Amino acid sequence: MKRNSLLSTLLLVGALSLISCSSEEGPAGTSAEPEPSALLGSGGGLLGTSIGSGLLACNPRPYASGAATIGPEGGTLVIGPHTLTVPAGALTAPVRITGEAPVATVNSVRLFPEGLWFAAGKPARLTLSYANCPLLGSLLPKRIAYTTDALEILSYLLSLDDLFNKRVTAGLEHFSRYAVAW
C-alpha cells in the first residue's frame, strides 16, 4: 500500500516539476468561454484543471444541442454526450425543454427554459461526460457546478463521479448553466 502511495506521489511531483519549468503563455482570447493560457494556469494543460476557477479544462468538443417535450410522465433529453433525465411527476404539464453544449475548453450545458423548477423531491438528473479531458485531470474527483453564463461558479451540486465511464451526475432542482468541476 505504501509503495502505491509513494509511486502516486512521485508521479504527481514529476508532473508538477514539468509544469513549473514551463512559463510559456498561450493565446489570450476575448471570448466569454475560458481559453487555456498556461500549462497549469487557467487552462487545460497536463492536469486538465482550470486552477483559478475549479472547472475541469478539456479538449473542446463540437457544438451540440437537443430538444424534447417532457411532461408529467418524465423523459430524457440528449445533448451530445450529455443527458438530462426528468423523472415522472417532476413536471405538472408538458414543457419544451432545450439544451446546448457550447464549444469550449470546459464541458458545460445550458438548459432552457431558464429557471424551470421541478416538483419538490423530484429533481431532474444531469449527467455530463468528461471523456474528452486529459487523463490526470480525469483522475481528480469531479462534481457538477452551477455557473453563470460566463462560467463563474455559483455553487457545487452533490454529485456522483463515475470514473470508469468518465461522467458525473447530479440532481437539478432548476434550469440554468452547469459545468464539470473538480
Buried (B, 14 or more C-beta within 10 A) or exposed (E): EEEEEEEEEEEEEEBEEEBEEEEEEBEEEEEEBBBBBBBBBBBBBBBBBBBEBBBBBBEBBEEBBBEBEBBBEBBBBBBBBBBBBBBEEBBEEEBEBBBBBBEBBBBBBBBBEEEBEBEEEBBBBBBBBBEBBBEBBBBBEBBBBBBEEEBEBEEEBEBBBBEEEBBBBBBBBEBBBBBBBB
